[in-house]
Amino acid sequence: MDHLDIQLPENSGKSPAKPRTNDEKKQLVNRLRRIEGQVRGIQKMVEEDRYCVDILVQISAINAALKKVGFTLLERHTRHCVSSAMKHGDGDEAIDELMKVFQQFSKS
């Protein structure tokens, strides 16, 4: 099986203003594991030469699930990291960074 080379984003070196709780981490990891299972399901569908529309429906479901994870992280980032930066006088920089993330997010 061929593997795609995935370019990981450069680590910004920043940490969350408020570390994620164990419950938050658990919920995110569980959602991502479900998505991972869905991706494996699509791989199997392709291998089994399933109907294109059925595969596309599953891809749409995965995209929606990933967006939900992304919006969860965006909300938390805004409420904690951006809010904290604004309180400490770094609001403009945090808002600029947030806007760049929104631009990237809206491309998908």
Chimera marker file (.cmm) of the C-alpha trace (Angstrom):
<marker_set name="trace">
<marker id="1" x="0.000" y="0.000" z="0.000" r="1" g="1" b="0" radius="0.5"/>
<marker id="2" x="1.298" y="3.482" z="-0.871" r="1" g="1" b="0" radius="0.5"/>
<marker id="3" x="1.569" y="6.032" z="1.908" r="1" g="1" b="0" radius="0.5"/>
<marker id="4" x="1.136" y="9.737" z="1.379" r="1" g="1" b="0" radius="0.5"/>
<marker id="5" x="3.820" y="12.000" z="2.755" r="1" g="1" b="0" radius="0.5"/>
<marker id="6" x="2.029" y="14.368" z="5.063" r="1" g="1" b="0" radius="0.5"/>
<marker id="7" x="3.708" y="17.675" z="5.768" r="1" g="1" b="0" radius="0.5"/>
<marker id="8" x="3.197" y="18.472" z="9.426" r="1" g="1" b="0" radius="0.5"/>
<marker id="9" x="2.891" y="22.153" z="10.259" r="1" g="1" b="0" radius="0.5"/>
<marker id="10" x="5.834" y="23.790" z="11.912" r="1" g="1" b="0" radius="0.5"/>
<marker id="11" x="5.462" y="23.877" z="15.682" r="1" g="1" b="0" radius="0.5"/>
<marker id="12" x="4.801" y="27.450" z="16.741" r="1" g="1" b="0" radius="0.5"/>
<marker id="13" x="6.496" y="26.827" z="20.067" r="1" g="1" b="0" radius="0.5"/>
<marker id="14" x="3.440" y="28.200" z="21.832" r="1" g="1" b="0" radius="0.5"/>
<marker id="15" x="1.411" y="26.427" z="24.476" r="1" g="1" b="0" radius="0.5"/>
<marker id="16" x="-2.290" y="26.842" z="25.221" r="1" g="1" b="0" radius="0.5"/>
<marker id="17" x="-3.013" y="29.686" z="27.650" r="1" g="1" b="0" radius="0.5"/>
<marker id="18" x="-4.946" y="27.120" z="29.663" r="1" g="1" b="0" radius="0.5"/>
<marker id="19" x="-3.932" y="23.468" z="29.190" r="1" g="1" b="0" radius="0.5"/>
<marker id="20" x="-6.661" y="21.179" z="27.875" r="1" g="1" b="0" radius="0.5"/>
<marker id="21" x="-8.382" y="19.146" z="30.535" r="1" g="1" b="0" radius="0.5"/>
<marker id="22" x="-8.105" y="15.371" z="30.450" r="1" g="1" b="0" radius="0.5"/>
<marker id="23" x="-11.794" y="15.263" z="29.482" r="1" g="1" b="0" radius="0.5"/>
<marker id="24" x="-11.239" y="17.668" z="26.574" r="1" g="1" b="0" radius="0.5"/>
<marker id="25" x="-8.293" y="15.627" z="25.337" r="1" g="1" b="0" radius="0.5"/>
<marker id="26" x="-10.245" y="12.384" z="25.680" r="1" g="1" b="0" radius="0.5"/>
<marker id="27" x="-13.209" y="13.759" z="23.699" r="1" g="1" b="0" radius="0.5"/>
<marker id="28" x="-10.980" y="15.060" z="20.891" r="1" g="1" b="0" radius="0.5"/>
<marker id="29" x="-8.932" y="11.865" z="20.683" r="1" g="1" b="0" radius="0.5"/>
<marker id="30" x="-12.102" y="9.736" z="20.641" r="1" g="1" b="0" radius="0.5"/>
<marker id="31" x="-13.544" y="11.809" z="17.791" r="1" g="1" b="0" radius="0.5"/>
<marker id="32" x="-10.295" y="11.570" z="15.855" r="1" g="1" b="0" radius="0.5"/>
<marker id="33" x="-10.168" y="7.811" z="16.345" r="1" g="1" b="0" radius="0.5"/>
<marker id="34" x="-13.716" y="7.510" z="14.987" r="1" g="1" b="0" radius="0.5"/>
<marker id="35" x="-12.646" y="9.566" z="11.964" r="1" g="1" b="0" radius="0.5"/>
<marker id="36" x="-9.608" y="7.335" z="11.531" r="1" g="1" b="0" radius="0.5"/>
<marker id="37" x="-11.929" y="4.317" z="11.502" r="1" g="1" b="0" radius="0.5"/>
<marker id="38" x="-14.125" y="5.990" z="8.904" r="1" g="1" b="0" radius="0.5"/>
<marker id="39" x="-11.074" y="6.595" z="6.695" r="1" g="1" b="0" radius="0.5"/>
<marker id="40" x="-10.134" y="2.938" z="6.969" r="1" g="1" b="0" radius="0.5"/>
<marker id="41" x="-13.708" y="2.092" z="6.000" r="1" g="1" b="0" radius="0.5"/>
<marker id="42" x="-13.364" y="4.197" z="2.866" r="1" g="1" b="0" radius="0.5"/>
<marker id="43" x="-10.104" y="2.450" z="1.997" r="1" g="1" b="0" radius="0.5"/>
<marker id="44" x="-11.923" y="-0.870" z="2.248" r="1" g="1" b="0" radius="0.5"/>
<marker id="45" x="-14.788" y="0.449" z="0.110" r="1" g="1" b="0" radius="0.5"/>
<marker id="46" x="-12.305" y="1.439" z="-2.610" r="1" g="1" b="0" radius="0.5"/>
<marker id="47" x="-10.566" y="-1.941" z="-2.404" r="1" g="1" b="0" radius="0.5"/>
<marker id="48" x="-13.978" y="-3.630" z="-2.743" r="1" g="1" b="0" radius="0.5"/>
<marker id="49" x="-14.808" y="-1.432" z="-5.755" r="1" g="1" b="0" radius="0.5"/>
<marker id="50" x="-17.915" y="-0.018" z="-4.086" r="1" g="1" b="0" radius="0.5"/>
<marker id="51" x="-20.257" y="2.451" z="-5.773" r="1" g="1" b="0" radius="0.5"/>
<marker id="52" x="-18.712" y="5.929" z="-6.104" r="1" g="1" b="0" radius="0.5"/>
<marker id="53" x="-21.655" y="7.754" z="-4.539" r="1" g="1" b="0" radius="0.5"/>
<marker id="54" x="-21.491" y="5.550" z="-1.438" r="1" g="1" b="0" radius="0.5"/>
<marker id="55" x="-17.806" y="6.425" z="-1.042" r="1" g="1" b="0" radius="0.5"/>
<marker id="56" x="-18.469" y="10.118" z="-1.605" r="1" g="1" b="0" radius="0.5"/>
<marker id="57" x="-21.161" y="10.126" z="1.085" r="1" g="1" b="0" radius="0.5"/>
<marker id="58" x="-18.644" y="8.685" z="3.541" r="1" g="1" b="0" radius="0.5"/>
<marker id="59" x="-16.036" y="11.276" z="2.532" r="1" g="1" b="0" radius="0.5"/>
<marker id="60" x="-18.600" y="14.000" z="3.178" r="1" g="1" b="0" radius="0.5"/>
<marker id="61" x="-19.267" y="12.565" z="6.641" r="1" g="1" b="0" radius="0.5"/>
<marker id="62" x="-15.544" y="12.577" z="7.418" r="1" g="1" b="0" radius="0.5"/>
<marker id="63" x="-15.190" y="16.176" z="6.250" r="1" g="1" b="0" radius="0.5"/>
<marker id="64" x="-18.083" y="17.198" z="8.518" r="1" g="1" b="0" radius="0.5"/>
<marker id="65" x="-16.559" y="15.333" z="11.469" r="1" g="1" b="0" radius="0.5"/>
<marker id="66" x="-13.157" y="16.969" z="10.933" r="1" g="1" b="0" radius="0.5"/>
<marker id="67" x="-14.766" y="20.393" z="10.702" r="1" g="1" b="0" radius="0.5"/>
<marker id="68" x="-16.531" y="19.751" z="13.997" r="1" g="1" b="0" radius="0.5"/>
<marker id="69" x="-13.205" y="18.892" z="15.644" r="1" g="1" b="0" radius="0.5"/>
<marker id="70" x="-11.686" y="22.008" z="14.099" r="1" g="1" b="0" radius="0.5"/>
<marker id="71" x="-14.487" y="24.273" z="15.293" r="1" g="1" b="0" radius="0.5"/>
<marker id="72" x="-14.200" y="22.793" z="18.778" r="1" g="1" b="0" radius="0.5"/>
<marker id="73" x="-10.497" y="23.680" z="18.804" r="1" g="1" b="0" radius="0.5"/>
<marker id="74" x="-11.146" y="27.128" z="17.304" r="1" g="1" b="0" radius="0.5"/>
<marker id="75" x="-13.715" y="27.904" z="19.975" r="1" g="1" b="0" radius="0.5"/>
<marker id="76" x="-11.418" y="26.799" z="22.773" r="1" g="1" b="0" radius="0.5"/>
<marker id="77" x="-8.512" y="28.743" z="21.295" r="1" g="1" b="0" radius="0.5"/>
<marker id="78" x="-10.629" y="31.891" z="21.061" r="1" g="1" b="0" radius="0.5"/>
<marker id="79" x="-12.056" y="31.588" z="24.572" r="1" g="1" b="0" radius="0.5"/>
<marker id="80" x="-8.738" y="30.841" z="26.257" r="1" g="1" b="0" radius="0.5"/>
<marker id="81" x="-5.673" y="31.718" z="24.181" r="1" g="1" b="0" radius="0.5"/>
<marker id="82" x="-6.974" y="34.801" z="22.356" r="1" g="1" b="0" radius="0.5"/>
<marker id="83" x="-8.806" y="36.053" z="25.433" r="1" g="1" b="0" radius="0.5"/>
<marker id="84" x="-5.673" y="35.672" z="27.562" r="1" g="1" b="0" radius="0.5"/>
<marker id="85" x="-3.529" y="37.426" z="24.947" r="1" g="1" b="0" radius="0.5"/>
<marker id="86" x="-5.952" y="40.339" z="24.876" r="1" g="1" b="0" radius="0.5"/>
<marker id="87" x="-5.808" y="40.642" z="28.665" r="1" g="1" b="0" radius="0.5"/>
<marker id="88" x="-2.007" y="40.722" z="28.518" r="1" g="1" b="0" radius="0.5"/>
<marker id="89" x="-1.731" y="43.301" z="25.741" r="1" g="1" b="0" radius="0.5"/>
<marker id="90" x="-1.019" y="40.883" z="22.875" r="1" g="1" b="0" radius="0.5"/>
<marker id="91" x="-4.511" y="40.960" z="21.410" r="1" g="1" b="0" radius="0.5"/>
<marker id="92" x="-3.637" y="42.264" z="17.956" r="1" g="1" b="0" radius="0.5"/>
<marker id="93" x="-1.099" y="39.500" z="17.364" r="1" g="1" b="0" radius="0.5"/>
<marker id="94" x="-3.514" y="36.830" z="18.628" r="1" g="1" b="0" radius="0.5"/>
<marker id="95" x="-6.339" y="38.144" z="16.441" r="1" g="1" b="0" radius="0.5"/>
<marker id="96" x="-4.068" y="38.230" z="13.382" r="1" g="1" b="0" radius="0.5"/>
<marker id="97" x="-3.075" y="34.616" z="14.034" r="1" g="1" b="0" radius="0.5"/>
<marker id="98" x="-6.717" y="33.636" z="14.541" r="1" g="1" b="0" radius="0.5"/>
<marker id="99" x="-7.752" y="35.288" z="11.282" r="1" g="1" b="0" radius="0.5"/>
<marker id="100" x="-5.064" y="33.356" z="9.390" r="1" g="1" b="0" radius="0.5"/>
<marker id="101" x="-6.414" y="30.143" z="10.877" r="1" g="1" b="0" radius="0.5"/>
<marker id="102" x="-9.963" y="31.090" z="9.848" r="1" g="1" b="0" radius="0.5"/>
<marker id="103" x="-8.722" y="31.746" z="6.312" r="1" g="1" b="0" radius="0.5"/>
<marker id="104" x="-7.061" y="28.322" z="6.165" r="1" g="1" b="0" radius="0.5"/>
<marker id="105" x="-10.130" y="26.684" z="7.662" r="1" g="1" b="0" radius="0.5"/>
<marker id="106" x="-12.472" y="28.280" z="5.128" r="1" g="1" b="0" radius="0.5"/>
<marker id="107" x="-10.425" y="26.906" z="2.211" r="1" g="1" b="0" radius="0.5"/>
<marker id="108" x="-11.472" y="23.353" z="2.976" r="1" g="1" b="0" radius="0.5"/>
<link id1="1" id2="2" r="1" g="1" b="0" radius="0.2"/>
<link id1="2" id2="3" r="1" g="1" b="0" radius="0.2"/>
<link id1="3" id2="4" r="1" g="1" b="0" radius="0.2"/>
<link id1="4" id2="5" r="1" g="1" b="0" radius="0.2"/>
<link id1="5" id2="6" r="1" g="1" b="0" radius="0.2"/>
<link id1="6" id2="7" r="1" g="1" b="0" radius="0.2"/>
<link id1="7" id2="8" r="1" g="1" b="0" radius="0.2"/>
<link id1="8" id2="9" r="1" g="1" b="0" radius="0.2"/>
<link id1="9" id2="10" r="1" g="1" b="0" radius="0.2"/>
<link id1="10" id2="11" r="1" g="1" b="0" radius="0.2"/>
<link id1="11" id2="12" r="1" g="1" b="0" radius="0.2"/>
<link id1="12" id2="13" r="1" g="1" b="0" radius="0.2"/>
<link id1="13" id2="14" r="1" g="1" b="0" radius="0.2"/>
<link id1="14" id2="15" r="1" g="1" b="0" radius="0.2"/>
<link id1="15" id2="16" r="1" g="1" b="0" radius="0.2"/>
<link id1="16" id2="17" r="1" g="1" b="0" radius="0.2"/>
<link id1="17" id2="18" r="1" g="1" b="0" radius="0.2"/>
<link id1="18" id2="19" r="1" g="1" b="0" radius="0.2"/>
<link id1="19" id2="20" r="1" g="1" b="0" radius="0.2"/>
<link id1="20" id2="21" r="1" g="1" b="0" radius="0.2"/>
<link id1="21" id2="22" r="1" g="1" b="0" radius="0.2"/>
<link id1="22" id2="23" r="1" g="1" b="0" radius="0.2"/>
<link id1="23" id2="24" r="1" g="1" b="0" radius="0.2"/>
<link id1="24" id2="25" r="1" g="1" b="0" radius="0.2"/>
<link id1="25" id2="26" r="1" g="1" b="0" radius="0.2"/>
<link id1="26" id2="27" r="1" g="1" b="0" radius="0.2"/>
<link id1="27" id2="28" r="1" g="1" b="0" radius="0.2"/>
<link id1="28" id2="29" r="1" g="1" b="0" radius="0.2"/>
<link id1="29" id2="30" r="1" g="1" b="0" radius="0.2"/>
<link id1="30" id2="31" r="1" g="1" b="0" radius="0.2"/>
<link id1="31" id2="32" r="1" g="1" b="0" radius="0.2"/>
<link id1="32" id2="33" r="1" g="1" b="0" radius="0.2"/>
<link id1="33" id2="34" r="1" g="1" b="0" radius="0.2"/>
<link id1="34" id2="35" r="1" g="1" b="0" radius="0.2"/>
<link id1="35" id2="36" r="1" g="1" b="0" radius="0.2"/>
<link id1="36" id2="37" r="1" g="1" b="0" radius="0.2"/>
<link id1="37" id2="38" r="1" g="1" b="0" radius="0.2"/>
<link id1="38" id2="39" r="1" g="1" b="0" radius="0.2"/>
<link id1="39" id2="40" r="1" g="1" b="0" radius="0.2"/>
<link id1="40" id2="41" r="1" g="1" b="0" radius="0.2"/>
<link id1="41" id2="42" r="1" g="1" b="0" radius="0.2"/>
<link id1="42" id2="43" r="1" g="1" b="0" radius="0.2"/>
<link id1="43" id2="44" r="1" g="1" b="0" radius="0.2"/>
<link id1="44" id2="45" r="1" g="1" b="0" radius="0.2"/>
<link id1="45" id2="46" r="1" g="1" b="0" radius="0.2"/>
<link id1="46" id2="47" r="1" g="1" b="0" radius="0.2"/>
<link id1="47" id2="48" r="1" g="1" b="0" radius="0.2"/>
<link id1="48" id2="49" r="1" g="1" b="0" radius="0.2"/>
<link id1="49" id2="50" r="1" g="1" b="0" radius="0.2"/>
<link id1="50" id2="51" r="1" g="1" b="0" radius="0.2"/>
<link id1="51" id2="52" r="1" g="1" b="0" radius="0.2"/>
<link id1="52" id2="53" r="1" g="1" b="0" radius="0.2"/>
<link id1="53" id2="54" r="1" g="1" b="0" radius="0.2"/>
<link id1="54" id2="55" r="1" g="1" b="0" radius="0.2"/>
<link id1="55" id2="56" r="1" g="1" b="0" radius="0.2"/>
<link id1="56" id2="57" r="1" g="1" b="0" radius="0.2"/>
<link id1="57" id2="58" r="1" g="1" b="0" radius="0.2"/>
<link id1="58" id2="59" r="1" g="1" b="0" radius="0.2"/>
<link id1="59" id2="60" r="1" g="1" b="0" radius="0.2"/>
<link id1="60" id2="61" r="1" g="1" b="0" radius="0.2"/>
<link id1="61" id2="62" r="1" g="1" b="0" radius="0.2"/>
<link id1="62" id2="63" r="1" g="1" b="0" radius="0.2"/>
<link id1="63" id2="64" r="1" g="1" b="0" radius="0.2"/>
<link id1="64" id2="65" r="1" g="1" b="0" radius="0.2"/>
<link id1="65" id2="66" r="1" g="1" b="0" radius="0.2"/>
<link id1="66" id2="67" r="1" g="1" b="0" radius="0.2"/>
<link id1="67" id2="68" r="1" g="1" b="0" radius="0.2"/>
<link id1="68" id2="69" r="1" g="1" b="0" radius="0.2"/>
<link id1="69" id2="70" r="1" g="1" b="0" radius="0.2"/>
<link id1="70" id2="71" r="1" g="1" b="0" radius="0.2"/>
<link id1="71" id2="72" r="1" g="1" b="0" radius="0.2"/>
<link id1="72" id2="73" r="1" g="1" b="0" radius="0.2"/>
<link id1="73" id2="74" r="1" g="1" b="0" radius="0.2"/>
<link id1="74" id2="75" r="1" g="1" b="0" radius="0.2"/>
<link id1="75" id2="76" r="1" g="1" b="0" radius="0.2"/>
<link id1="76" id2="77" r="1" g="1" b="0" radius="0.2"/>
<link id1="77" id2="78" r="1" g="1" b="0" radius="0.2"/>
<link id1="78" id2="79" r="1" g="1" b="0" radius="0.2"/>
<link id1="79" id2="80" r="1" g="1" b="0" radius="0.2"/>
<link id1="80" id2="81" r="1" g="1" b="0" radius="0.2"/>
<link id1="81" id2="82" r="1" g="1" b="0" radius="0.2"/>
<link id1="82" id2="83" r="1" g="1" b="0" radius="0.2"/>
<link id1="83" id2="84" r="1" g="1" b="0" radius="0.2"/>
<link id1="84" id2="85" r="1" g="1" b="0" radius="0.2"/>
<link id1="85" id2="86" r="1" g="1" b="0" radius="0.2"/>
<link id1="86" id2="87" r="1" g="1" b="0" radius="0.2"/>
<link id1="87" id2="88" r="1" g="1" b="0" radius="0.2"/>
<link id1="88" id2="89" r="1" g="1" b="0" radius="0.2"/>
<link id1="89" id2="90" r="1" g="1" b="0" radius="0.2"/>
<link id1="90" id2="91" r="1" g="1" b="0" radius="0.2"/>
<link id1="91" id2="92" r="1" g="1" b="0" radius="0.2"/>
<link id1="92" id2="93" r="1" g="1" b="0" radius="0.2"/>
<link id1="93" id2="94" r="1" g="1" b="0" radius="0.2"/>
<link id1="94" id2="95" r="1" g="1" b="0" radius="0.2"/>
<link id1="95" id2="96" r="1" g="1" b="0" radius="0.2"/>
<link id1="96" id2="97" r="1" g="1" b="0" radius="0.2"/>
<link id1="97" id2="98" r="1" g="1" b="0" radius="0.2"/>
<link id1="98" id2="99" r="1" g="1" b="0" radius="0.2"/>
<link id1="99" id2="100" r="1" g="1" b="0" radius="0.2"/>
<link id1="100" id2="101" r="1" g="1" b="0" radius="0.2"/>
<link id1="101" id2="102" r="1" g="1" b="0" radius="0.2"/>
<link id1="102" id2="103" r="1" g="1" b="0" radius="0.2"/>
<link id1="103" id2="104" r="1" g="1" b="0" radius="0.2"/>
<link id1="104" id2="105" r="1" g="1" b="0" radius="0.2"/>
<link id1="105" id2="106" r="1" g="1" b="0" radius="0.2"/>
<link id1="106" id2="107" r="1" g="1" b="0" radius="0.2"/>
<link id1="107" id2="108" r="1" g="1" b="0" radius="0.2"/>
</marker_set>
